């Protein structure tokens, strides 16, 4: 008897309309008093591989959130102010992604809702808000919170387990992140470069036993030893504060050179033989580390780099955007989805084209 498979049938994606990348670069360079530091920041921004990042924060007379009249124009807003905006904008952006999903597939008959988000807290949760808006009051809900960039894997994994235990289940998986709500007043070059990575986005996927899309196969989870302080995400008085060590890319590259780690990620296949890579676009240095650590061909992470260029790092939503692009291109062959987050942890799954 063959094993029951769960498939990502379709994905819809949404971003807000406010492009904040260039305004942020201008603002961040103004925070640096040292001329050499400003020059270095500008050069690093140009080499970041990012062209656009989007924010839910409304424009004021055509300006950005850091311009006069914008959310960040004066003193840094409190965490409570930021969470009020999260309560307003996170469900709305998630529902936009669900509308995009409807263009690609029929989502009638949803039985379960799994929502992942790490950029805000509200109760009733955004899973309840989304369920009410979609008239899904009777569905089973799961909220995956504060796991960071690999939360998409946790959400899809949860959907997979549901479908494998309930073959008639139709699971709506949503990831929504509003990273732009957590801008901090910084004068340190390294921290400004870290904030340069992040933008807002949401994605929605239908997971079921229907044999179409991408079939999720072997799951894996890896924790790097003695790395707990390298990626941290804390709640401060003025929003959530991200700590991202410059050691992270090197640690990832070293880990992926270990044969036992490679086997967990790739199974019995050599990395170069895997056709489709959906690697979380945490930044250019992260993608370079994966490429070099696994000794991949130069264009193996083209889909990840494309999402990074168009949207930046949208935390948990990023991986879903990459999978959506792979689905749109009707990619065949074996694939690996891989994301990194606090810990440092790596989570993912192998997949193949269904049907």
Secondary structure, DSSP 4 states (H G I P E B T S, - for coil): -PPP-EEEEEEEEE--SEE-HHHHHHHHHHH--SHHHHHHHHHHHHTSS----EE-SPPBTTB-TTSTTSTTSSSPPPHHHHHHHHHHHHHHHHHHHHHHHHHHS--TT--EEEEEESS---SS-HHHHHHHHTT-TTSEEEEEES-GGGHHHHHHHHHHHHHHH-TT-EEEEEEEEEGGGG------HHHHHHHTTB-EEEEEEEEESSS-SEEEEEEEEEE-TT-TTTEEEEEETTEEEEEE-TTHHHHHHHHHTSHHHHHHHHTTS-GGG--EEEE--S-HHHHHHHHHHTT--TTTTHHHHHHHHHH-B-TTHHHHHHHHHHHHTT--SEEEEEEEETTTEEEEEEEEE--
